[in-house]
Amino acid sequence: MCSDHKEPTSRAEFHRANQSRAEAEAQRLLAAKEQLGPRWLSWVASELYALKPAAYASMVRRALQELNQ
């Protein structure tokens, strides 16, 4: 990606710095699934939407997908 001005290491550093926090957040979201029942999906969507920055929200979303398989 030559047109991207961000350095590749910055993405990797962000991922390393936030991975454990993203996994913990995904576990928190999944833990509410049984309690919320059919409302869980819309609740999770709103929780993910509120996470900032977008790169962190994506990390949480991926971790949640892995846990939910």
Phi, psi and omega in degrees: 000078183290332182283345179278125183273354178283143178282138181302327182292332182293324177293317179296319178296317178300316181298312180298318184291334187243359185300311183293324177294320179294320179294320178295320178296319178297320178296321178297316181296317181293326180298335181275355186300311182295318182294320184275340178058230184294343179278350186301315185300314179290326177295314179298319179301317180291324177295316179295321180298326183281345182287137178227148355285174183301325180297323177291317178301321178295321178297317179295317180300315179296317180297321179295319178299317179295317180292330187272001181280000000 
